[in-house]
Amino acid sequence: MTFLAPFFLTLVALAGVPLLVHLMRRRVTRRVEFPAVRFLLQTEREHDRERTVRNRLLLLLRLLAVLALVAAVARPVARFFGAGHPPIAVALVLDQSMSTRAVVEGQTVFARLQATARDVAASLTPEDRAWLVTSEGVVTAGDAAALVAAIDALEPANGRGDLEGALRRARTLVDAGRPRTPVVLVLTDGQRTALASEPATLRLDDVALVVHAPDLTRPPNRAVLAVDVEPTRWVPAGRLAVTLSGADSVPWRATLESRTLARGTAPAAPFETPARVDAAAQAVDTGWLAGRVEVDADEFPGDDVRHFAVRAAPPAAVSATRSAGPFVAAALETLVEDGRLRRATPADRSPVTITGAADEVRGVAVRLAPDDPLQVGAANRVLERAGIPWRFGAPLRDTVAVRAVRADSARLGGVALEGATVTLRYRLTRVSGAADSGEVLAVAGASPWLVAGTGYALVASPLAPGATTAPLQASFVPWLRDLVGQRLGDDGVLVQAVPGDTIALPVEIDSLRAPEGTTRAASSVGLVVPAQPGVYLLRRGARTVGALVVNPEPGESNVVAWGEAVWRESWLDGTARMEPEGARVREAVFDRAGGRSIVWPLVLVALLALLLEALVARGLFSARGS
């Protein structure tokens, strides 16, 4: 037997009241010899046995009534009998992932999951504790009416979500509902990608787990899995590389700002080996442009469209001084011949200059550390006059690797040189109190190696083989292109993300413009990616300086069910009851509880005891009627 309110068991002390009253009723008299009462004494002795039995029966009935009422107040639960369903602490984990948008037999999978969750929530009683936990991380606690309203308000998301995290959160919540029986109900479409390939072990202990994954025939799916823009800046031409999958041939169409760029038909290809098609394209307008690739609508609508963004503009203007070195000059020559950059002319308003840090140049510049340590003083004076809040320190001659500070620095000049080694570098120190302190993009060892701010980038080594292997890497040319064109030029930055993720943006971004034209403030720390897919323009003041492209994970298009075996693998330390039939889920949940409430049976026992006590006190069960 389990008590839901064990504190009230302390009231069992009240059981001493009938015993105390019984003892106080013992008569204290003075013996007086009176001949006329001799026959009465004889009669009294004849009835002593009957009176003793009746008094003890009254005491037992009163004790039983008090104990039954105390136990009822403590709200006991027992397995053997009772009324209503067992009191439980239940967490309903509802899968909102994009794959639940699939339409089967005229109804979305999510609508089926919603109906089953609603059925369970509506059956809750005030004795239960319940929570709704979604794969998007939203937790709702409340009674039956509150949970039903919360379930009805939900819609499928545009991403994978975090079902594993929701399970762990639910496990913690139901523990708080003890001594009620803890139960976790998972309602999912069974998409394989909802859990990591090797999730951390979830300890269930004595928590009951019920999994409802409807046994449905999955519809065939045509999907746009990826759209790669080559290059990011079109001047004004470029290429699209589109990855598609489908059980049969897949017609597709690419548009840029509502203008058709290309169209075609991809051959049938499964998700595991999708088809890739390439198409030449050309932009008409300039600036950051939003595009999309779409296929014909099917029963799995979440992946019929995939968004992309491209920067259309003339090549960025760049020049290099002799102190930048021959490897920089050769890389720029390649980029100019390829049309990715162009040589700066006196008419250009804000060209990018690549130069040694000791050279006096104005405007936007990539400044490289000097070859000779004797030039450090001159270089620092140039940095001070240019208003750059960094200074070169002592030279460091050791072999260390270049490492990006942030994983999303691929378009910021940080990741492309990942793995290059440095044998000569100068310790970079930040000047305190500067308004624009810049951002560290890459480190060598434990010290900054590449820093950038408004109008400048600073490299802690000369870009020569004697100081670093960076110029010898194949990625050196595209790295220099991105550093010049995107970080310092007018290209800006392109960020790819999935709905609901939290990402970091470049420090200069202060607002975000949605596809429908609304603008909201944005922080470089902890930006939550919008839930709606599309192209969001990144703004700095009144200028557009990049784009955030939001698309669902390609893995959500892999429409494959889990199967019961996945729930019994090593990441789950208990067993789960699989219940594919929605009509039987409610029974499966409440049958997992440890017993039923016996409050009213105990109240009935107390009432019967008091009734019998009253009848015995009146002498109705006495053999002589007294």
N, C-alpha and C positions, 0 to 999 in steps of 0.2 A: 504494500500500500504506500502511496506517495501523497504528501500534503502540499497543496499549492500555496497555503498561507501558514507555514508551520509555527510562526510566532504566536498564533492564537492558542497553541497547545498549552501555553503557560496558564491559561484559564482553568486547567485541570485542577488547580488548587481549590476551585469552588466545590469540588466533590466532597471536601471536608465539611461543608456546611450541614448537609443532612446527618452526617455522623455526629457532629457537635450537638445538633438539636436532639438527636436520639439519646445521647448521654445526659443531656441536661434535663430530660424528662424523667429521669430516675427519681422517685419520690423519697423525700427525707421526712420521716414521721417519728413520733414518740409512742412507744408501746404502752398501752393502757389496758389492763384486765377488766373486762366487762362481760358478765355472764351472758347478756342477751345477744352478744355478737359471736358466740362460739360457733353457732351453726353457719354464720356468714363466713368465718375464717375457713371452715371446712369446705364451703362452696368455692371460695376463692382459690384454695389449693387445687381443687378439681379442675379449675379453668386456667391455671398457670401455664401449662404446656401449650394450650391453644393461643394464649395471649403472646407468649414468647415467639411462637412461630409467626404470628401475624405481624408483630413489631419488626422482626428481622426481615420479613418479606417487604414491608413498607420501606425499610432502610435500603434494601437492594434495589427496589423499583426507583427510589429517588436518586440513588447513585447512578443507576443506568440512564435515567433521563438527563442528568447533568453531563455525564460523560458523552452521551450521544450528541447533545447540543454543542458541547465544546468541539468534538470531532467534526461536526458539520460546519462550524465557523471556520475551522482550519482548511476546509475545502479538499477533502481527500479524493484520491483517484485509486481505483482498484481494478483488477482484471476480471473478477468473477461476475459482477453484475453492475447495473447502473442505468442511468437514463441519458440520452443524447450522445453526441460523438465525443471521443476523448479530448480533453483540453490539450492543445499542442502549441508549440512555438514553431511557426512555419515561415520559411522564406521562399517566395516565389521568384525564381530566377528566369526572367523572360529574355529570350534572344531577339534582339532588334537588328541583327546584322543585315547587310544589303541583300544577302541571298534569300531572306524570308520574303522578298518582294515577288518571288516566283509565283506564277498563276497556275494552279492545278485544278482542273475540272471547274473552271469559272470562279475560283476563289483563291486569294493569295494565301500562302502558307502562314503568313503572320496573322491573318484574320482567324485562321483555325487555332493558332496558339493563343490568341487573345480570348477566343470563346472558351477554351479549356481553362485558362487562368481565371476568367470571370466566374466560371462555374465553381471553382474551388474557393475563390474569395467570398462569393455570396453565401457559402455554407458556414462561414466562420461565426462563432458565438462570442459574447462578451468574455467568456472564460479563456479564449485563445489570445495569443499574441502573434502578430503577423507583420511581415514586411514584403514589399515589392522591390526587387533589385533587378535593374536592367543591365544589359551588356554594355550600355553607354555610360554606366557608372552612377546612375540616378537611383537613390534609395528613398522609398516612401513607406512610412509606418502609419498604422491606423486601424480602424475597425473595418468591418465588411464593406460598408458604404464608401469609405474613403478609398479603399483599395480598388473597388470596382470602378469608381470614377477615374482613378489614376490609370488603370488598365485601358479604359475606353479612350483616354486622351493620347495614348501612344501611337506612333507611326513607325514604320521601318526606317532605319538609318541609312546613310549612304556609304558606310564603311564597315569594317569587320567587327569593330568593337573589341571588348575584352571580356569574353565569357569566363576565362580562367580567373581573372580578378573578381568578377561578380560572384563566382562560386566561393572564393575565399572570404569575401565580405559577408556572404550569406551564412557561411559556417560560423563566423564570429557572432553574428546577430542572434542566431537561434540559441547559442550558448547562453546569451543573456536572458533568455526566456525560461530557463530552468526554474523550478523542477518540472515544468511541463515537458513533455517529450519533444526533443528537437527534431525537426524534419526539414529537409531542403528539397524543393521541387524544382527541377530544371525543365523548362519548356523550350525546345530548340528544333530547328529544321534538320539538325544532324550534319551541318556543313563541316567538312574536315578541317577547314582553315580556322574555325572558331577557337581552337586551342593550338598552342605552340606545338611544334613537332615533338619536343621533349619538355613538357611543362614540369615545374617543380612539384614534388610530392605534396598532395593535399591529404592531411590527416583528418579522417572522419571520426575516429574513435566510435562512440555510440550514437552518432548522428545518423538518422535514417535518410537515405537518398533515393528519390524517385525521379526517373528520367522519362520524359514524354517526348518522343521523336516520331511524328506521324509516319506511318508506313505508306508513302506516296510514290507514284511513278514520276520521276523528275522529268520535266520537259526538255526537249533539245534546246540548245543555247547557241546563239550567234553573239560574239563578243568582240569589242575593240579592246585589246589588252594593253597596247602601248602606242604612243605617237612620239617619235623622236624628230626634232627639228635640227637640221644640219645646214649651215652653222646656226648659232643662236641669233646672229645679226645677219640679215639679208641685205644685200647692197646692189639691187633690191631682190635678186633671185636667190633661191636656195632649194632644198630638197626636204621632202617628208618621207620618213620611214615608218610605215604603219604595220603593226602586228595584230593579226586577227585569228579567230578560231571559230569553227562551226562544223556541224555534222555534214553539211552540204556546202555548195559554193556560196560565198558571202559577197553580195554587192555592197559597195561602200562609197561614201562621198565625203570629200574634205572641203570645208568652207573657211574663209578668213574674212572676218567682219561682214558676214552675210553674202560674200561673193564666192562662188564656187571656184576652188583651186584645182581640184582634180577629182576624178571618179574612176571606178574600175570594179572588177570582180576578182576576189581571192579564191583560190581552190579550197575544197573541203580540207580541214585540218583539225585534229583533236587539240585539246588544251595543252597536252604534254608536248606536242610538236607543232606549234602554231605556224601559220603562213606569214611571211613578211613581204610586203610590197613597197616599192620605192617609186616616188613620183617627183618630177621636177615641178617647181612652183615659183611664182613671182608675185611680189606684193605691189599694189598700186599706191596705197597710202603710205605714210611714214609714221614713225612713233612705235609705241608698244601696241601690238594688234592681237586681238583674241580670235582663236580659231577652234574648230571642232571637227572631229571625224565621226561619222555616224553610219550605222547599218540599219536595215529595216527592223521595225519593232517586232518583238517576239514575246513569248510568255515569261521571259526573264528580263525585265526592262532596265534593271540597274546598270547594265554595262553596254547598252546600245549606243551610247555617246561617250566620247573621251575628248577632253579639252586640251588645248596647247596654246602657247603664246610665242610670239616672235617679235624681235626688234627690227624694224625696217628703217634703214637710214644709210646715208653715204658712209664710206669707210672713215674710221676715226683718223685724225691727223696726228702724226708722231714724228719726232726727230730724235737723233742721238748725237751726243758729243763724243769726241775722240776718247775721253776718259772712261766711257762706258765699256770699251773693250771690243775686240774683233768678234767675239761670239755673239754679243748683242747686235752688232751691226749686221752680221750674217743672218740672224734670225729675223730682224726687221726687213731685210731685203727679200727674204722668202715670203713674208706676210704681205709685203707691198706687191710683189709679182703675182701673188695669188688673189689679190683684190680684197684681202681682209683688212688691211690698213693702207693709208696713203701718206706720202711724204708731206710734211707741214710746209706751208708757204707763208710769206709775210701777211697774207690776207686772212689767215685763220685767226679766229678770236681766242680760242683756248686750246691750243695743241698740247700734247703731252711730250715732255722731254725726258729722255733717259740719260743720266749724267752721273759723273762722280760727285760725291758729296762735297768736295772742296771747291767745285766750280760754282761761280755765281750765275744762276739762271733765275728767271722770273716765271711765275705762273705754275701750272700743274706739272709735277715732275716726279720721276722715280729716281731716287738718290741712292747710289751704291757706295758702300764703304770704301775708303781709300786703300790702295795697294800698300802704301808705305805708312807705318805707324807715325812717322814724323808729321804727316799731314792731318792727324786727328784734331789738333788745335784749330787749324784753319777750317776744317770741315765743321767743327762745332760752332765757330763764329758765323759761318754761312747759315747754319740751321737756326741760330738765334735771330739773325737778321730776317730770315724768312718766316719767323713766327712758328717754327716747328718745335713742339714740346718734348723733343728727345735729344739725347746727346750720346756720342760715342765714348766708351770708356777704354779700359786696358785691353790689349789684344789677348785672345785666347787661342793657343795653338794645341789643339787636341782633335781627335777624330770622333765626331758625333753625327747622329742622323737628324735630318730635318723632319719635323712632325707637325701636322696641322693641329691647331688648338680646337677647332670646332669641326664636327663632321660635315656641316653644311657649307664649308668654305670652298667647295669645288669651283664655284664661279667667283671666288673672291681672291684668287691668287695664292691659296694656301695648300690645297690638297694635291695639285698636279705634280709637285716636286716631292711628294711623300717618298721617303726612302733615300733621297740624295744625301750624300755625306758632306761634312764641312770640316776642313782642316785649319782654316784661319777665319776667325770672326772677332768682332769687337763687342764688348758688353754694352748693350743698349740700356740706358736709364731714362726714366720719365721725369720731366721737370714738374715739380709739384705746383699746384695752383693754376695750371693752364686750363683755359675754358674748353678747348678741344684736346683731350688727352690721347686721342687716337685709339686704335684697336690692334691688339696682337693677333696676327693671322697665323703665324707659324713660329715654332721655337726650334732651337738647335741645342740639344742637351736640355738644360733647365732654363735657359735664358732666351729672351725674345730674339728672333732672327729676321722676321718680316713684320713690320708694323705699318699701318695706314690710317690716314685721317683725311680731313677735308683738303683736297688739293695736293696731297703728297703720299708717297710710299717710300719706306726706308728699309734697305736691305743691309744686314749686319756684316755681309761679306762682299768682296769684289766678285763679279760673275765671271770668274776665270778658273781654269782647271787647277791652278796652283792653290786656290782657296776652297773650291767646292766642285763636286762632280755634277752639279746641276746643269751647266751648259752642255754636258755630254749626253744627257738623257733625251730620249725621243719626245718626252712631254715638255721640253723646255720651250719650244716654239708656241704651242697652244697656251702654255702657262703665261708667257709674255703677252700673247694676244689678249687673254682674259684680264690680266692685270692692267694693261694699258686701256683696252676698250671698255671694260665693264667696271672695274674698280675706280679708275681715275677718269676715264672718258665719259661719254654721254650714254653709253649702253645701259648702265645700271646692272641689276642683278635679277636672275631668274631662279625662283625657288619652287621646288616640287614638293607637295605634301598630300596627306590623306585626311579626310574629314575627322575632326575631333582630336588630332594630334596636338602636342604642344611643341612649338619650335622657337628658335631664336632668330631674329632678323638683324641685318646690319644696323649699326647704331644710328645711322643717319635717317632711318625710316621713321616717320612720325604719324602717318595715317594710312588707311586702307580704303580703296574705293571698290565697292561691290559691283557685280555685273549690271545690276539694275540702276546704278548711279549713286547710291547712298554712300556716305563717307563716315568712317568711324576712326577714333584715335587708335594708334597701334604702338606697342612697346617693343623694344628690341629684346626684352627679357620675357620669356613665357607667354608668347602669343598663342592662343588657342585657335587652331585652324577652323574656319567656318564649316558648318555641317553641310552646306549646299555646294556641290561641285561647280566649278567654273573658273574664270580668270579674274583675279582681284589685283588691281593696279596698286603698286607700292608708291607712296608719295613722300616727298620731302618738301614741305612748304607747298608751293603751287606747282612744283615740277613732278612729273612721273619719272621715277628712277628705277623701275623694275616691275616685275609681275610675280604674283603668287598663283600657281596653277594647282587647283585642288581636284583630285580624281580619286575614286575608290581603289583599293588594293586589287591588282590583277587576280590574285588568288581567289577572290570571291566569285570569280567566273567559273571556277572549277567545281561544277555542280556534282559532288560525290557525297553520298551519305557515309556516316561513320560506321554504324553497326555496333552491336552490343559489346563486342570484344574490347573496343577502345576504352570503354568505361571500366574495365576490369584489369587494365594494365598497371604497371608499377607506379605510375604517378598518383594513383588513387589507392589509399591503404585500406579501403573497405569494399563492400559490394553494393551494387545499385540494383534497384528493381526497375527494369525496363517495361514501360507500359505504352505501346503504340496507339492503343484505342483511347481517344479522347473521352468517351463516355465513362471509362473505368478509372480515370485518373483520380477523381475525387475520392472514390472508395480506396484506392491504393494509398493515398496520402493519409487519410484518417485511420486506416487500419494499421499504420506504422506506429501509432501511439501505444503507450504502455498500459492503458486501462480506461475506464469510464468513470465519470463523476458519480459519487454515491452520497452527495449532499442530501438530496431529498429522501432517499431511503433511511438515512440516519435521523432526519427530522421526523419521519414517520415512526421510527423506533422510539424516539423521545416522547412523542405524543401518546403512543400506545402505553408506554411505561407510566406516564402521568395519569392516564385514564384508569389503568389497573390500580394505581396507588389510591385514586379517589374511591374506587369501588371497594377495595380492601379496607380503607379507613372507615367507610360506612358500614362495614360488617356484612356486606352482601354475600361474601363467601364463607361466613362463619356458620358452623353447623347448627348453632343455636340462634342465629339471627341477631347476635349481639357482639 
